[in-house]
């Protein structure tokens, strides 16, 4: 067995082979709920518990619906997030800045920040909303700061941001909950804490990949990565339904916590991104598997680094994704530090 195809079975399969209360037990047992604050030291497992993932690194060509057509350098040492804007523009965040690029990849502007942008979204009038670790900031198209919230707490670790009307939704991976704020940063609600009494399943977030967006259906969509699900909520935080199943097969989500990122095409289909066994896939509006944008063999050259990221969730090796008006999928590659553009294959 080659070294670059071996990973810790507990770290890779984890919750992917468990469900329901077993997931919570696994997370508690391995310290998954503490990963964001302090990485625990683990003894190497017996060789019987290693797993060869080589068989899953091949993607059936019949399932590939997209072809890579371009790569755009980000000029970031650590590219972090990507989001689509209007008129074919898109925004990328990394290091301590956010850049606005045109559809051709040319830079339009650069916004310098005091810290690393953890998440981005663009709302009406091209206002840019930036989540930093414990607060958010709002900018206009000229880069003028319009609003800066107060800190949302010492344990807060924001990793997602979405806007609906005058309400801002923040994915807090530190407290494993979604925060609802007004435009000033005043908290108007919270939901999703594990064991809470708000009627939600509770968010199992073993690693700092916790994303959300507002869909064209008017629902708030959130990835509950430890449950291997994408969940729908009303804008006041009421759980509606979810889709997604744990497993190693191509239509499922594997590892301890996937999908790590997701977005939606203009027709409402979902685009998901997984780490560890890096895969970008398409699902229909009801969560039924449709096909693949790119598999591990297209996305990753350094398989050993990907395997390490699978066994250690603190290693960032997920591809954030966005979609443009042409139906292209834009994948932010943390290894090559580029935006990789995948276009639909001709039918």
C-alpha positions in Angstrom: 0.0 0.0 0.0 1.5 3.3 -1.0 1.9 6.0 1.6 -0.1 8.6 -0.4 -3.1 6.4 -0.5 -3.2 5.7 3.3 -5.2 7.8 5.7 -6.4 7.3 9.2 -9.6 5.3 8.9 -11.2 7.1 11.9 -10.1 10.5 10.5 -11.3 9.8 7.0 -14.4 7.7 7.4 -15.4 9.1 10.8 -19.0 10.2 10.6 -19.2 9.0 7.0 -20.0 5.5 8.2 -22.1 6.5 11.2 -25.4 8.2 11.6 -27.7 9.8 14.1 -26.6 9.6 17.7 -23.5 7.6 16.7 -22.1 10.7 15.0 -22.4 12.7 18.1 -20.7 9.9 20.1 -17.9 9.7 17.5 -17.3 13.5 17.6 -17.2 13.5 21.4 -14.9 10.5 21.6 -12.3 11.8 19.1 -12.4 15.4 20.3 -14.0 16.6 17.1 -16.0 19.3 18.9 -12.8 20.9 20.2 -10.9 20.9 16.9 -11.4 24.6 16.3 -9.8 25.6 19.6 -7.1 23.1 20.3 -5.9 20.3 18.2 -5.6 17.2 20.3 -2.7 14.7 20.1 -3.7 11.3 19.0 -1.8 8.0 19.1 -1.3 6.4 15.7 -4.0 3.7 15.1 -3.2 0.1 14.4 -2.5 -0.6 10.7 -5.7 -2.6 10.5 -7.6 0.7 10.7 -5.9 2.4 7.8 -7.9 2.6 4.6 -6.8 2.6 0.9 -8.7 5.4 -0.9 -7.0 4.8 -4.2 -10.1 3.0 -5.6 -12.2 6.1 -5.0 -9.8 8.5 -6.7 -11.0 7.6 -10.2 -14.1 9.3 -11.6 -16.2 7.5 -14.3 -15.7 9.7 -17.4 -19.4 9.2 -18.1 -20.2 11.2 -15.0 -18.1 14.2 -15.9 -20.3 17.1 -17.0 -17.7 19.9 -17.1 -14.2 20.6 -18.6 -11.6 22.8 -17.1 -11.1 25.8 -19.5 -9.0 28.3 -17.7 -7.0 29.1 -14.6 -6.6 32.6 -13.1 -3.8 33.4 -10.6 -5.1 35.0 -7.4 -1.7 36.5 -6.3 -2.7 35.5 -2.8 -0.4 33.4 -0.5 -3.5 32.0 1.1 -6.6 32.3 -1.0 -9.6 31.8 1.2 -13.0 32.4 -0.3 -14.8 33.3 -3.6 -18.2 34.6 -4.4 -20.0 35.8 -7.5 -21.0 39.4 -8.0 -23.1 41.1 -10.7 -22.3 41.6 -14.4 -20.0 38.6 -14.5 -17.7 39.9 -11.8 -16.6 37.9 -8.8 -14.7 38.5 -5.6 -11.9 36.6 -4.0 -10.7 36.9 -0.4 -7.3 35.9 1.0 -4.3 37.1 3.0 -5.7 40.4 4.3 -7.6 41.6 1.2 -10.5 41.2 -1.1 -10.1 41.5 -4.9 -12.9 42.2 -7.4 -12.3 40.5 -10.8 -14.1 40.7 -14.1 -15.3 37.7 -16.0 -12.0 37.7 -17.9 -10.0 37.5 -14.7 -8.7 41.0 -14.8 -8.6 42.8 -11.5 -11.0 45.7 -11.1 -10.1 46.7 -7.5 -8.5 45.6 -4.2 -9.8 46.2 -0.7 -7.3 46.0 2.1 -8.5 44.6 5.4 -7.1 44.4 8.9 -7.5 40.6 9.1 -8.1 37.5 6.9 -11.6 37.5 5.3 -13.4 34.3 6.4 -16.4 34.6 4.1 -17.8 36.9 1.5 -21.2 37.7 -0.1 -22.5 40.4 -2.4 -26.0 41.9 -1.9 -28.1 44.5 -3.7 -26.3 47.5 -5.2 -23.1 45.4 -5.1 -22.6 45.9 -1.4 -19.8 43.6 -0.2 -20.3 41.8 3.1 -17.2 40.4 4.6 -17.1 38.1 7.6 -13.9 38.2 9.7 -13.2 36.0 12.6 -15.6 37.6 15.2 -17.4 40.4 13.3 -18.6 41.5 9.9 -18.0 44.6 7.7 -19.9 46.1 4.9 -18.4 48.0 1.9 -19.7 49.9 -1.1 -18.4 49.4 -4.7 -15.8 52.0 -4.2 -14.4 50.2 -1.1 -15.8 52.6 1.4 -16.5 51.1 4.8 -20.3 51.5 5.5 -20.6 49.4 8.6 -18.5 47.5 11.1 -20.2 45.3 13.7 -19.0 44.8 17.2 -17.4 41.5 18.2 -19.9 38.8 18.4 -18.1 37.0 21.3 -14.7 35.5 22.2 -15.6 32.0 21.0 -17.0 33.2 17.7 -15.4 31.9 14.5 -17.3 33.1 11.5 -17.0 31.0 8.3 -20.1 31.9 6.4 -22.3 35.0 5.6 -25.5 35.5 3.7 -28.0 38.4 3.4 -31.7 38.5 2.9 -33.3 42.0 3.0 -32.1 43.7 6.2 -31.0 40.5 7.9 -27.5 39.1 7.9 -27.0 35.4 8.6 -23.6 34.3 9.9 -22.3 30.7 10.2 -20.4 30.6 13.5 -18.2 27.5 13.5 -16.8 28.3 16.9 -20.2 27.9 18.6 -21.8 25.7 16.0 -24.8 27.9 15.4 -26.2 30.4 12.9 -26.5 34.0 14.1 -29.1 36.4 12.7 -28.2 40.1 12.9 -29.5 43.4 11.6 -27.3 45.6 9.5 -25.7 47.2 12.5 -24.6 43.8 14.0 -27.3 43.7 16.7 -28.1 40.0 17.3 -31.8 39.2 16.7 -31.6 35.5 16.9 -29.5 32.3 17.1 -30.3 28.7 16.2 -28.7 25.3 15.6 -26.7 24.6 18.7 -26.5 20.9 19.4 -28.8 20.0 22.2 -30.8 23.2 21.9 -34.6 23.4 22.1 -35.2 25.3 18.9 -36.5 22.3 16.9 -33.4 22.0 14.7 -31.3 18.8 14.3 -28.3 20.7 15.7 -25.1 21.5 13.7 -22.2 19.0 13.9 -19.2 20.9 12.8 -15.9 19.1 13.5 -13.8 21.5 11.4 -14.0 25.2 10.4 -16.1 24.5 7.2 -19.6 25.9 7.9 -21.3 27.7 5.0 -24.7 29.1 4.2 -26.5 30.9 1.4 -30.0 32.3 0.5 -31.6 30.3 -2.3 -33.9 31.6 -5.0 -36.6 29.6 -3.2 -36.4 32.0 -0.3 -34.8 29.5 2.1 -31.6 29.6 4.0 -29.4 26.7 3.1 -26.7 25.5 5.5 -24.2 22.6 5.2 -24.3 20.4 8.3 -21.0 18.8 7.5 -20.8 16.4 10.4 -24.2 15.0 9.4 -23.2 14.9 5.7 -26.2 17.0 4.8 -27.3 20.2 3.3 -30.2 21.6 5.3 -33.0 24.1 4.5 -34.3 26.7 7.0 -36.9 29.4 6.9 -35.4 32.9 7.4 -36.5 32.9 11.0 -34.5 29.8 11.7 -37.1 27.0 11.5 -35.8 23.7 10.1 -37.6 22.5 7.0 -35.8 19.5 5.4 -32.4 18.3 4.3 -30.7 16.1 1.7 -27.4 14.2 1.6 -26.1 10.8 2.7 -22.8 9.6 4.2 -20.8 7.1 2.2 -17.8 6.6 -0.1 -19.7 6.3 -3.4 -19.8 9.2 -5.7 -23.3 10.3 -5.0 -22.6 10.5 -1.2 -20.5 12.6 1.1 -17.5 10.9 2.7 -15.1 11.7 5.6 -15.7 13.3 8.9 -17.3 16.4 7.6 -18.5 17.0 4.1 -19.6 18.9 2.0 -17.3 21.7 3.1 -18.6 24.3 0.6 -21.6 24.6 -1.7 -23.3 27.0 -4.1 -26.2 27.0 -6.6 -26.4 27.4 -10.3 -29.0 29.9 -11.8 -31.4 27.0 -12.4 -31.3 26.0 -8.7 -29.1 23.0 -8.9 -26.5 22.6 -6.2 -22.7 22.5 -6.6 -20.9 20.8 -3.7 -17.3 20.6 -2.8 -15.6 18.0 -0.6 -12.2 17.8 1.1 -10.0 14.8 1.7 -11.3 13.0 -1.3 -11.6 16.2 -3.3 -14.7 16.2 -5.4 -16.9 18.9 -6.9 -20.4 17.6 -7.8 -23.8 18.6 -9.1 -27.2 17.8 -7.5 -30.6 18.8 -8.6 -33.0 21.1 -6.7 -34.2 18.1 -4.6 -30.7 16.9 -3.8 -30.5 14.0 -6.3 -27.0 13.4 -7.7 -26.6 14.6 -11.3 -23.0 14.3 -12.1 -19.4 15.6 -11.5 -17.7 18.9 -12.2 -14.3 17.5 -11.3 -12.9 14.6 -9.3 -9.7 14.0 -7.4 -7.7 13.2 -10.5 -8.7 16.6 -12.0 -8.4 18.7 -8.9 -5.4 17.4 -6.9 -1.8 16.8 -7.9 -0.5 16.4 -4.3 -2.5 13.4 -3.1 -0.5 13.1 0.1 -1.4 16.7 1.1 -5.0 15.9 0.4 -4.8 12.8 2.6 -3.2 14.8 5.4 -6.0 17.3 5.2 -8.5 14.5 5.5 -6.9 13.1 8.6 -6.3 16.6 10.1 -9.3 19.0 9.5 -7.1 21.9 10.6 -5.3 21.7 7.3 -7.2 23.8 4.8 -7.6 21.8 1.5 -11.1 22.5 0.5 -12.1 24.2 -2.8 -14.5 27.0 -2.3 -16.9 27.3 -5.3 -19.0 29.9 -7.0 -21.0 30.0 -10.2 -21.3 32.7 -12.9 -24.1 33.7 -15.3 -22.6 31.4 -18.0 -23.1 28.3 -15.9 -19.4 28.0 -15.2 -18.1 26.7 -11.9 -15.3 28.7 -10.3 -13.2 26.7 -7.9 -10.7 28.3 -5.6 -7.6 26.0 -5.5 -5.6 26.4 -2.3 -2.6 24.5 -3.6 -2.1 26.3 -7.0 -3.5 29.6 -5.6 -5.6 29.9 -8.7 -9.2 30.2 -9.7 -9.9 27.2 -11.8 -12.8 27.6 -14.3 -14.9 24.6 -15.3 -17.3 25.0 -18.2 -20.3 22.7 -19.1 -19.5 20.2 -21.7 -21.3 20.6 -25.0 -24.3 18.3 -25.2 
